[in-house]
Amino acid sequence: MTQSDAAGSTAAGDPLVVLDHVDKWFGDLHVLQDIELTIHRGEVVVVIGPSGSGKSTLCRTINRLETIDQGT
């Protein structure tokens, strides 16, 4: 088990981003469907896919520029 230091930062390996069953719709278009993702401190993550597959929407939901419609 890792612990946070006095400044509140997390130790190496702790999850920094956790998406659990995240869904996002734009009208009838279901852009993000049941996304589960955990990114730990120190990890490098690359999101690739075709145009319109939800890459930017995923990044915008992580940054809270878009609200999610379901999940946490």
N, C-alpha and C positions, 0 to 999 in steps of 0.2 A: 504494500500500500504506500502510495506517495503522498506527501503533504505539501501544502502551499507554504511559501516563505512569508516573512512579515509584511512584504510589499504586496502580497496577494497573487503573485505570479505562480503558475503551476510548474511542477517538475516535468522533466523530459518524459514523454510517453503518455501524459494525461490527455484525455479527449478535450479538444478545443471547440470542435464543431460536431454536433450530433443532430441528425435529422432522423425522425422516427415516423414512418408511414405518412410522409408528406405528400399532399395532393394540392394542385393549383389548377384552377379553371379560368379561362377567359371566355365568358359566355358558355357556349356548348363545347368549346375546344378544351379538352382535358390535356393540359400541357405537361404537368408533372404527375406521374401515376405511382403511388405507393413507394416513394423514394426512401430508402434507408441508407444512411451514410454516416460514418464516423471518421473524423480526421484528427489525428493526434499531433501534439507539439513535435515539431521537427520533420513531419511528413511533407513530402511534395506531391501534390495531386494535380493531374492533368485531366481536363474534361474535353473529350473529343466527340464529334458526331456530325451528322449532316445538318445543313441549314434547316432551321425550324424544329430541331429536336428538343429544345428546351435548355440548352447550355446557359444562355444568358439569363433566363428566368431562374435557373438553379442558383447562379451566382447572386442574382438580385434578391432572392429569398434568404440566402445566407447572410447577406449584408442588410437585411430588413428594409430594402427598398421596395419590395413587393411583399404583401401579406400572404400567408399560406391560408388555404381554405379548409384544410383538414390535416391532422397530425400535429407533431410537436417538433 
